[in-house]
Amino acid sequence: MPETPEQFWERTHDNLQAPPVAEWDTWPFEGPVQPKLLAPPVEREKPRSGEGGVDCDACEAPDDAYAWTSERWRLRALDKPSGLPVVVLLEPREHFSAPGDLPEELAAELGVLTARIERAVRGVEGVGLVHVLRYGEGSDHLHIWFMARPARLEQLRSSFAAIWDDILPPTPEDIWRANLELVVAALGD
């Protein structure tokens, strides 16, 4: 029988442990870490931005807000440079909340586009690896992240790359724009 959120919380809330992150060479901070207390389950989760396609920023955004578009997909960059050399997000034009909500044809296209975009981002000089992620807690409109980790900077490896993106100084704007142009050119039409 599956565990309810309340059962999960009861089992875990006072048994939290700090993983040995200070020993990991990818950990971006110095000093000891202590987990926050785990809050009990809420009665109802907060709605995400654009829930159900209502007042959805992605649905309402014009094509010129995107770096690349196709008939059914759009690729956007962040509004300004961040610490990693390239960070782009792929979104379907139509409002879907999760990959499992996509019709089969769009799901198949997502697989092909994921490979094409990852290749395009990896083709930018100085990129060592591209992290492909799906977070969906902030916006209900499906979006897939592509985060380029700089080559040979092993401390930026693994799941902390997203945190390093916030810690590192922003990529100079001219380099950031040139990197985006290379990705778009590699995607073609």
Wavefront OBJ file of the C-alpha trace (Angstrom):
o trace
v 0.000 0.000 0.000
v 1.489 3.404 -0.971
v 2.524 5.823 1.719
v 0.399 8.946 2.198
v 2.123 12.348 2.468
v 1.293 12.333 6.175
v 2.842 8.882 6.660
v 5.935 9.938 4.722
v 6.281 13.079 6.863
v 5.752 11.168 10.112
v 8.432 8.670 9.143
v 10.977 11.236 7.974
v 10.514 14.661 9.637
v 12.674 14.032 12.697
v 15.113 11.609 11.070
v 16.794 13.967 8.622
v 20.491 13.665 7.966
v 22.968 15.900 6.224
v 24.667 14.046 3.387
v 28.467 14.297 3.410
v 28.333 17.112 0.860
v 31.338 18.928 2.319
v 33.403 15.945 1.165
v 32.115 16.160 -2.416
v 34.361 18.104 -4.775
v 31.241 19.435 -6.536
v 29.783 20.991 -3.365
v 29.883 24.775 -3.870
v 29.997 25.876 -0.227
v 32.365 25.772 2.737
v 31.399 24.740 6.227
v 28.890 22.404 7.829
v 25.380 21.911 6.526
v 22.286 21.214 8.544
v 18.931 20.294 7.017
v 15.952 22.520 7.729
v 13.084 20.946 9.595
v 10.714 19.205 7.237
v 7.371 21.002 7.360
v 4.265 18.804 7.577
v 2.163 18.232 4.442
v -0.064 21.146 3.471
v -3.773 20.756 2.988
v -3.407 21.831 -0.646
v -0.380 22.687 -2.779
v 0.013 26.268 -4.019
v -1.022 26.654 -7.653
v 1.841 27.022 -10.100
v 2.086 30.021 -12.381
v -0.165 29.527 -15.402
v -1.970 26.562 -13.846
v -4.248 24.950 -16.390
v -3.176 27.465 -19.040
v -4.840 30.392 -17.219
v -2.711 33.564 -17.223
v 0.180 31.481 -18.538
v 3.219 33.618 -19.425
v 4.531 30.992 -21.868
v 1.202 30.692 -23.708
v 0.913 34.486 -23.965
v 4.534 35.200 -24.977
v 5.120 36.276 -28.594
v 7.537 34.332 -30.789
v 10.066 37.166 -30.704
v 10.590 36.413 -26.991
v 12.161 33.118 -28.077
v 15.561 32.328 -29.571
v 14.155 29.613 -31.862
v 10.670 28.490 -32.837
v 9.034 25.768 -34.885
v 5.447 24.926 -35.635
v 4.945 23.221 -32.262
v 7.949 24.141 -30.083
v 9.813 27.206 -28.845
v 13.251 27.574 -27.267
v 13.996 30.489 -24.979
v 16.997 31.780 -23.129
v 16.911 33.370 -19.716
v 16.252 37.136 -19.737
v 19.896 37.886 -19.005
v 23.193 36.013 -18.800
v 23.741 33.673 -15.875
v 26.881 31.924 -14.649
v 26.884 29.011 -17.095
v 27.757 29.635 -20.763
v 24.327 28.533 -22.075
v 20.992 27.946 -20.351
v 17.942 27.455 -22.583
v 14.460 26.069 -22.046
v 12.324 24.135 -24.522
v 8.550 24.595 -24.339
v 5.687 23.262 -26.420
v 3.539 25.986 -27.986
v 0.415 24.339 -26.643
v -0.097 24.233 -22.879
v 0.836 20.899 -21.295
v 1.861 20.468 -17.664
v 4.105 17.410 -17.820
v 5.863 15.184 -20.357
v 3.308 12.459 -19.612
v 0.524 14.811 -20.742
v 1.938 15.134 -24.274
v 0.185 13.300 -27.086
v 2.363 10.515 -28.547
v 3.399 12.557 -31.601
v 4.600 15.502 -29.485
v 6.298 13.147 -27.028
v 8.231 11.621 -29.926
v 9.170 15.111 -31.154
v 10.328 15.989 -27.637
v 12.797 13.105 -27.734
v 14.201 14.175 -31.096
v 14.358 17.859 -30.084
v 16.028 17.023 -26.790
v 18.815 15.254 -28.686
v 19.127 18.095 -31.251
v 19.230 20.847 -28.613
v 21.661 18.944 -26.392
v 23.954 18.467 -29.415
v 23.634 22.142 -30.367
v 24.470 23.344 -26.850
v 27.309 20.827 -26.510
v 28.690 22.187 -29.796
v 29.414 25.574 -28.220
v 33.163 25.853 -27.690
v 34.158 25.315 -24.078
v 31.081 23.285 -23.086
v 31.938 20.004 -21.374
v 28.506 18.526 -20.768
v 24.869 19.560 -21.064
v 22.519 18.839 -18.183
v 18.963 18.186 -19.383
v 16.448 18.741 -16.594
v 12.750 18.921 -16.046
v 11.599 21.069 -13.145
v 8.018 22.168 -12.976
v 7.422 23.673 -9.562
v 7.388 27.321 -10.653
v 5.442 27.205 -13.892
v 2.706 24.845 -14.992
v 3.689 25.158 -18.676
v 6.021 22.248 -19.522
v 9.622 23.366 -19.935
v 12.823 21.349 -20.294
v 16.094 22.959 -19.153
v 19.414 22.620 -20.991
v 22.319 23.819 -18.831
v 25.827 23.869 -20.299
v 28.615 22.990 -17.898
v 31.987 24.488 -18.819
v 34.580 21.938 -19.888
v 37.343 20.891 -17.510
v 35.778 22.586 -14.467
v 35.040 19.380 -12.604
v 33.834 21.176 -9.514
v 30.775 22.267 -11.528
v 29.839 18.662 -12.362
v 26.648 16.858 -11.486
v 23.475 18.083 -9.825
v 25.086 21.199 -8.337
v 25.577 22.771 -11.782
v 22.236 24.554 -11.341
v 23.402 26.019 -8.023
v 26.756 27.022 -9.517
v 24.791 28.830 -12.249
v 23.501 31.160 -9.520
v 26.871 31.467 -7.746
v 29.147 32.186 -10.713
v 29.358 35.722 -12.100
v 27.233 36.183 -15.222
v 28.723 35.252 -18.567
v 29.680 38.480 -20.386
v 26.719 39.516 -22.514
v 28.570 39.446 -25.853
v 29.777 35.887 -25.202
v 26.320 34.852 -23.960
v 24.661 36.215 -27.119
v 27.268 34.577 -29.370
v 26.713 31.243 -27.604
v 22.939 31.519 -28.112
v 23.455 32.355 -31.785
v 25.595 29.212 -32.199
v 22.852 27.078 -30.629
v 20.161 28.598 -32.857
v 22.336 28.214 -35.976
v 22.939 24.542 -35.133
v 19.182 23.966 -34.817
v 18.503 25.505 -38.229
v 14.937 25.615 -39.446
l 1 2 3 4 5 6 7 8 9 10 11 12 13 14 15 16 17 18 19 20 21 22 23 24 25 26 27 28 29 30 31 32 33 34 35 36 37 38 39 40 41 42 43 44 45 46 47 48 49 50 51 52 53 54 55 56 57 58 59 60 61 62 63 64 65 66 67 68 69 70 71 72 73 74 75 76 77 78 79 80 81 82 83 84 85 86 87 88 89 90 91 92 93 94 95 96 97 98 99 100 101 102 103 104 105 106 107 108 109 110 111 112 113 114 115 116 117 118 119 120 121 122 123 124 125 126 127 128 129 130 131 132 133 134 135 136 137 138 139 140 141 142 143 144 145 146 147 148 149 150 151 152 153 154 155 156 157 158 159 160 161 162 163 164 165 166 167 168 169 170 171 172 173 174 175 176 177 178 179 180 181 182 183 184 185 186 187 188 189
